[in-house]
């Protein structure tokens, strides 16, 4: 729900409804109920309706203890409210909004690095103040309501939802040609889980090209609106801060 709803909200739209698809090896009502309960809670946080879905029992294709879950969200926006890269300008401030953890990306690398097993997931890591499994299962933050308040108050030039590909691949999507983003990494909230992952032998470049590194959103606003944007987001319960600036040059991201 979070991944879909945040993407919709990041385009300036309001999520309207969500549908899910669940494929299982064996339909176990208690497990299905728990999964759907989580989806419903996500929809409440996103302010959209869960209007239906499909559960497919596929024995022989999926093992009994495995399932495949997918979903999609539909939103609506006035044409004039759509947020695209056209409004981003040189000198715009970049506002970072803290993530809750790894969110929903980078798990292929995580499984490989930690050789994930039931025993490993139960290991307690002092750096995270919880087990590895608990840390990795921290729900992805849903930013829909905070973005709605922000966009109803000030002009937002661009929004980047930091998902697969990290900062290096996601931030350029909100930039017009001829502009680049300069991000100061010391202003990004430090998450222990990312230090733990990097300590397994991953380069800093790959970390910023795979994970959100502590930022769930990067928002471009006029420089004279930066303080107001940070204040509004903090009043909505987000940890927001200025993390960089938009400059003139080859399209891309510089992390310094």
Order of alpha helices (4+ residues) and beta strands (2+ residues): alpha-beta-alpha-beta-beta-beta-alpha-alpha-beta-beta-alpha-alpha-beta-alpha-beta-alpha-alpha-beta-alpha-beta-beta
